[in-house]
Amino acid sequence: METQLDPMEDDLPLMANTSHMLVKHYILDLDVDFESKVIEGIIVLFFETGSRYRKTSSTGKEGCQSQFDETCKMRTSEPCHIPVTNVSACSSKTEYNDFAVCGKGEEDTSDKNGNHSNEEPASGISSSKKCCDIENHGNKDFLLVLDCCDLSVLKVEEVDVAAVSGIEKFTRSAKLTDVSKELENLRNQIVHELVTLPADRWKEQLYYFTRCSQAPGCGELLFTTGTWSLEIRKSGIQTPTDFPHAIRIRYKTKPEGRSVTWTTDQSGRPCVYTMGSPINNRALFPCQEPPVALSTWQASVRTAAGFVVLMSGENSAEPVQLREGILSWYYYVTMPMPASTFTIAVGGWQEVKQQSFTAAIQANLELSLPSSQADFRWHEEICGHVEYPCRFQNPAARLQAVIPYRVFAPMCLMECCEERLLQLIPQCLSAAYSTLGTHPFSRLDVLIVPSNFSSLGMA
């Protein structure tokens, strides 16, 4: 039986096997539905082979398999998978086995090894041994494990990135020797070349990430959902090196999911936002949460006109009308960051502005740092972080006491925010700059959230 944790007292289990495969980039394509209180869509994950496997691969498969076996010991209960098609009709039993109990007449779509097919939604909670359990499954298939909770996973498939027009430029260094695995190796080689592009080619990288995410699928993958994990495997694939490095997951959140809050703002209009605590973003999208898992991301979010989508992106998104009554918002991040820093807030927010707004910002910029301190920052050495398009390459960024920012609030608080908050924020940012140094991000959105906001998960 999987351990039942108290999020208020216990640490979250880090299930993802990042030492074998590491997510380098996420692409999310989501629809926000306030009537059903569900966020639904797809996520495409791009991987690199993890450090543990790279270190042990030279000594053969035994080292990698021993790591699988060690992981297998974490769970001891027998497989039990019951797909859920009506979440509201289910209740959780945890006395002996942790799985969902569903309404009558529903069929189990899992195979004899306890693996879900993609024919029906597989959102049941299960406790199972890993697929690397040879005695139980009779194979040595590699198992990809992602951190996941309170999600309904509908389909998992490999993405045929080799089908993207113009992708040939990323295949020049491919060394393909095994004809039977040529196409699989080619796809993984393309992903490797793409995720390792130098930072100065970030626009090209985002462009091809997007193109690859829209490529057709080339085979469904077996998957199982656990209380804290999503486990994926491909029959006959025994190593992380051969496992698909670009996979697409179709899923939807649950109204009771603990990563987002569906509520109303101070004006009584519906809104939803990530609360971060207590389980980070595991109930928003399948991810990797161990500290080593730093990644970039892109996200397109669609919702009804009249709603504003704010996200922790580097760009200030402008909505695009897809069809009557539906708007799409696009954000991206080029700085590798933990998946827990991904934030989203959707509601009937309004941007707070005033006529003297620009003048107020300029006044605060002029009152930034003493010249001696500014000179010191100007001549600082090159940053020592991992490679990404660092904005500090522009010397002016080091002197930016007040970064570009926007303020959003519900309609009923617009006047109050204009009178008080707009004058206060530049002073706060300037003081933070003087105390903590240059802000690492290029911009900031300030949102006035409802009073029931329970944590600093969006900070």
Residue pairs with C-beta under 8 A, 6 or more apart in sequence:
1 76
1 77
1 94
1 96
1 97
1 98
1 127
2 75
2 77
2 98
2 127
2 226
2 227
2 228
3 13
4 94
4 98
4 227
5 11
5 12
5 13
7 258
7 277
7 278
7 279
8 278
12 147
12 228
12 279
12 280
12 282
12 289
13 228
14 147
14 289
14 290
15 145
15 146
15 147
15 226
15 228
15 229
16 145
16 146
16 147
16 229
16 287
16 288
16 289
16 290
16 293
17 50
17 67
17 71
17 143
17 144
17 145
18 50
18 288
18 290
18 292
18 293
19 50
19 51
19 52
19 53
19 67
20 49
20 50
20 52
20 53
20 64
20 67
20 142
20 144
20 240
21 47
21 48
21 49
21 50
21 53
21 144
21 240
21 243
21 245
22 47
22 48
22 49
22 50
22 51
22 288
22 292
22 293
23 45
23 46
23 47
23 287
23 288
23 293
23 295
23 339
24 46
24 47
24 48
24 195
24 295
24 296
24 336
25 45
25 46
25 195
25 209
25 295
25 296
25 297
25 298
26 43
26 44
26 45
26 46
26 285
26 287
26 295
26 296
26 297
26 298
26 299
26 339
26 342
27 43
27 44
27 46
27 209
27 210
27 213
27 297
27 298
27 299
28 41
28 42
28 43
28 285
28 297
28 298
28 299
28 300
28 301
29 41
29 42
29 43
29 213
29 299
29 300
30 39
30 40
30 41
30 299
30 300
30 301
30 302
31 39
31 40
31 41
31 301
31 302
31 303
32 39
32 272
32 301
32 302
32 303
32 307
32 309
32 346
33 39
33 40
34 262
34 270
34 272
34 303
34 304
34 307
36 255
37 255
37 262
37 272
38 252
38 253
38 254
38 255
39 252
39 253
39 260
39 272
39 284
40 251
40 252
40 253
41 250
41 251
41 252
42 248
42 249
42 250
42 251
43 248
43 249
43 251
43 285
43 286
44 159
44 212
44 213
44 246
44 247
44 248
44 249
45 146
45 246
45 247
45 249
45 286
46 191
46 194
46 195
46 209
46 212
46 245
46 246
47 191
47 243
47 245
47 246
47 247
48 191
48 192
48 195
48 196
48 245
49 240
49 241
49 245
50 240
51 292
52 64
52 67
53 64
53 239
53 240
53 241
55 63
56 63
56 64
56 67
57 63
57 64
57 239
57 241
61 238
61 239
64 239
64 240
65 132
65 140
68 130
68 132
68 142
68 143
69 132
71 130
71 132
71 145
72 129
72 130
72 132
72 133
75 127
75 128
75 129
75 130
76 129
77 97
77 98
77 127
77 128
77 129
78 97
78 128
78 129
79 113
79 114
79 126
79 127
79 128
79 129
79 136
79 224
80 97
80 99
80 114
80 126
80 127
80 128
81 99
81 108
81 110
81 114
81 116
81 122
81 124
81 126
81 128
81 224
82 99
82 100
82 101
82 102
82 106
82 108
82 124
82 126
83 102
83 106
83 107
83 108
83 109
83 110
83 116
83 120
83 121
83 122
83 123
83 124
84 90
84 100
84 102
84 106
84 121
84 123
84 124
84 152
85 102
85 106
85 120
85 121
86 102
86 103
86 106
87 123
87 152
87 254
89 102
89 103
90 100
90 101
90 102
90 103
90 124
91 100
91 101
92 98
92 99
92 100
92 101
92 125
93 99
93 101
97 127
98 125
98 126
98 127
98 227
99 124
99 125
99 126
99 127
100 123
100 124
100 125
102 124
107 120
109 116
109 117
109 119
109 120
109 122
110 116
110 117
110 122
110 224
111 117
111 222
113 131
113 136
113 137
114 126
114 128
114 224
115 131
115 222
115 223
115 224
115 233
116 122
116 153
116 222
116 223
116 224
116 225
117 220
117 222
118 154
118 155
118 156
118 157
118 220
121 152
121 153
121 154
122 152
122 153
122 154
122 223
122 224
122 225
123 151
123 152
123 153
123 154
123 225
123 254
124 225
125 225
125 226
125 227
126 224
126 225
126 226
127 226
127 227
128 224
128 226
128 231
129 136
129 137
130 143
130 145
130 231
131 137
131 139
131 141
131 143
131 222
131 224
131 231
131 233
132 140
132 141
132 142
132 143
134 140
139 235
140 238
141 233
141 234
141 235
141 236
141 237
141 238
142 233
142 234
142 237
142 238
142 239
142 240
142 242
142 243
143 231
143 232
143 233
144 231
144 232
144 233
144 240
144 243
144 247
145 229
145 230
145 231
145 232
146 229
146 230
146 231
146 232
146 286
146 287
146 288
147 228
147 229
147 230
147 282
147 286
147 287
147 288
147 289
147 339
148 225
148 226
148 228
148 229
148 230
148 282
148 286
148 287
149 227
149 228
149 257
149 258
149 259
149 279
149 282
149 283
150 253
150 254
150 256
150 257
150 258
150 259
150 279
150 282
150 283
151 225
151 230
151 251
151 252
151 253
151 254
151 257
151 282
151 283
151 285
151 286
152 251
152 252
152 253
152 254
153 223
153 225
153 230
153 249
153 250
153 251
153 286
154 250
154 251
154 252
155 220
155 248
155 249
155 250
156 220
156 221
156 222
156 223
156 232
156 247
156 248
156 249
156 250
157 217
157 218
157 219
157 220
157 221
157 247
157 248
158 187
158 217
158 218
158 219
158 220
158 221
158 234
158 244
158 246
158 247
158 248
159 187
159 212
159 213
159 215
159 216
159 217
159 218
159 244
159 246
159 247
159 248
160 187
160 215
160 216
160 217
160 218
161 167
161 187
161 190
161 191
161 194
161 212
161 215
161 246
162 171
162 183
162 186
162 187
162 190
163 215
163 216
163 218
164 208
164 211
164 212
164 215
165 211
166 211
167 190
167 208
167 211
167 212
170 189
170 190
170 193
170 194
170 208
171 186
171 189
171 190
171 193
173 189
173 193
174 185
174 186
174 189
174 190
176 182
176 185
176 186
176 189
178 185
181 242
184 242
184 244
185 242
187 218
187 244
187 245
187 246
188 241
188 242
188 244
188 245
190 212
191 212
191 245
191 246
192 245
194 205
194 208
194 209
194 212
197 204
197 205
198 387
199 334
199 387
199 388
199 389
199 390
200 389
202 334
202 388
202 389
206 298
206 332
206 334
209 298
210 298
212 246
213 248
217 248
219 234
221 232
221 233
221 234
221 244
221 247
222 232
222 233
222 234
222 235
223 230
223 231
223 232
223 233
224 230
224 231
225 231
228 282
230 249
230 286
232 247
234 243
234 244
237 243
237 244
249 286
251 285
251 286
253 259
253 260
253 283
253 284
254 283
255 262
257 283
257 284
258 275
258 278
258 279
258 283
259 274
259 275
259 276
259 279
259 280
259 281
259 282
259 283
259 284
260 272
260 273
260 274
260 275
260 283
260 284
260 344
261 272
261 273
261 274
261 275
261 452
261 453
261 454
262 270
262 271
262 272
263 270
263 271
263 272
263 450
263 452
264 270
264 271
264 450
265 271
265 347
265 348
265 349
265 410
265 450
266 410
266 412
266 413
266 448
266 450
266 451
267 348
267 410
267 411
267 412
267 413
269 347
269 348
269 410
269 411
270 347
270 348
271 345
271 346
271 347
271 348
271 349
271 450
272 344
272 345
272 346
272 347
273 343
273 344
273 345
273 346
273 347
273 447
273 449
273 453
273 458
274 281
274 284
274 342
274 343
274 344
274 345
274 457
274 458
275 453
275 454
275 455
275 457
275 458
276 340
276 343
276 455
276 456
276 457
276 458
277 454
277 455
277 456
277 457
278 455
280 289
280 339
280 340
280 457
281 287
281 339
281 340
281 342
282 289
284 342
284 344
285 339
285 342
287 293
287 339
288 295
288 339
289 338
289 339
289 340
291 338
293 338
293 339
294 336
294 337
294 338
294 386
295 336
295 337
295 339
296 332
296 333
296 334
296 335
296 336
296 337
296 388
297 332
297 333
297 342
298 330
298 331
298 332
298 333
299 311
299 313
299 330
299 331
299 332
299 342
299 344
300 328
300 329
300 330
301 309
301 311
301 328
301 329
301 330
301 331
301 344
301 346
302 322
302 326
302 327
302 328
302 329
303 309
303 326
303 327
303 329
303 346
304 325
304 326
304 327
305 321
305 325
305 326
305 327
306 348
307 327
307 346
307 347
307 348
308 319
308 346
308 347
308 348
308 349
308 350
308 351
308 408
309 317
309 319
309 327
309 329
309 344
309 345
309 346
310 344
310 345
310 346
310 349
310 408
310 445
310 447
311 317
311 329
311 331
311 342
311 343
311 344
311 345
312 331
312 333
312 341
312 342
312 343
312 344
312 458
313 331
313 332
313 333
314 331
314 332
314 333
314 334
314 335
314 441
314 442
314 443
315 330
315 331
315 332
315 443
316 404
316 406
316 443
316 445
317 329
317 330
317 331
319 327
319 328
319 329
320 327
320 328
320 329
320 330
321 327
321 328
322 328
334 388
334 389
335 388
335 389
335 440
335 441
336 386
336 388
340 457
343 457
343 458
345 447
345 449
345 458
347 410
348 410
348 411
349 408
349 409
349 410
349 447
350 408
350 409
350 410
350 411
350 414
351 406
351 407
351 408
352 407
352 408
352 409
352 414
352 417
352 418
352 421
352 422
353 418
354 360
354 418
354 422
357 422
360 422
360 423
360 426
361 402
361 426
364 401
364 402
364 426
364 427
364 429
364 430
365 400
365 401
365 402
367 401
367 430
368 374
368 399
368 401
368 402
368 430
368 433
369 377
369 399
369 401
369 433
369 434
373 434
374 399
377 398
377 399
377 437
377 438
378 395
378 398
378 399
380 398
383 390
383 392
391 397
391 442
392 398
392 438
397 438
397 442
398 438
400 433
400 438
400 439
401 429
401 430
401 433
401 434
402 426
402 429
402 430
402 433
403 429
403 439
403 441
403 442
403 443
403 444
404 442
404 443
404 444
405 425
405 429
405 443
405 444
405 445
405 446
406 443
406 444
406 445
406 446
407 417
407 421
407 422
407 425
407 445
407 446
407 447
407 448
408 445
408 446
408 447
408 448
409 417
409 421
409 447
409 448
410 448
413 448
417 448
421 446
421 448
425 446
429 439
429 444
432 439
433 439
447 458
449 458
